[in-house]
Amino acid sequence: MVEKKLDVVFSFLKDKLLSSFLLFFFSLLSLSCERSFENFDKNLLEKKKELEEFNEKSNIRKEEILNSQNE
């Protein structure tokens, strides 16, 4: 009788421990993914800014070349 109750208690604790571990694991996984996406967004915005700056410089250079050809 006592052994059966102990088995039930150990089974319950085992299930609780497993569910707690899984919850912790998936929380870490989701946090890691969220940070990864934040970094991706930040890098993407930086690249967009660099591309806009390059485009501006390219347009200026294009105008200079066209002006020099016209002279």
N, C-alpha and C positions, 0 to 999 in steps of 0.2 A: 504494500500500500504506500509506504513512504517512498520507496523507489519509484513508483509510478508518478507520485507528485513531484519528485525531484526531476524526473524526466520531462514532465510537463513544464516545470519552471525553467530548466535548461533549454528546452525547445523554444520557449517564449523569449528568453534572453538572446538566444542565437538569432531568432527572427528579428528581434529589435536591433541587435547589433548589425545584422546584414542590411536591414532597411536604413539604418542611420548611416552606414558606410556608403550605400548607394546614393542616398540623398546628398551626402557630402561630396562624393565623386562628381555627380551631375551638376552640383552647384559650382564646383571648381571648373568643370568643363564649360559651363555656360559663361562664367565670368571670363575665362580665357578667350573664348570666341568673341565675346563682346569687346574686349580690349583689342583683339586682333582687328576687328572691323573698325574700331575707332582709329587705330594706327593706319589702316588702309585708307580711310576717309581723309585723314590728315595728309598723308603722302599724296593722295590724289589731288587735293586742293593745292598743295605746293607745286605739283607738276602742272596744274592748270595755270597757276600764276606764272610759272616759268615759260610756258607756251605762249601766254598772252604777251609777255615781255619780248619774247623772240619775234612774235608776229609784228609787234610795233616797230622793233628795230629793222625787221625785214622790209616793212612798208616804207620806212624812212630811207633805207638803202635803195630800194626800188625807185623812189622818187628822185634820189640823187643821180642814179644811173640814167634815168629818163631825161633829166635836166641836162646832164653832161652830153648826152647824145644830140639834144636839140641845139646845143651851142655850137 
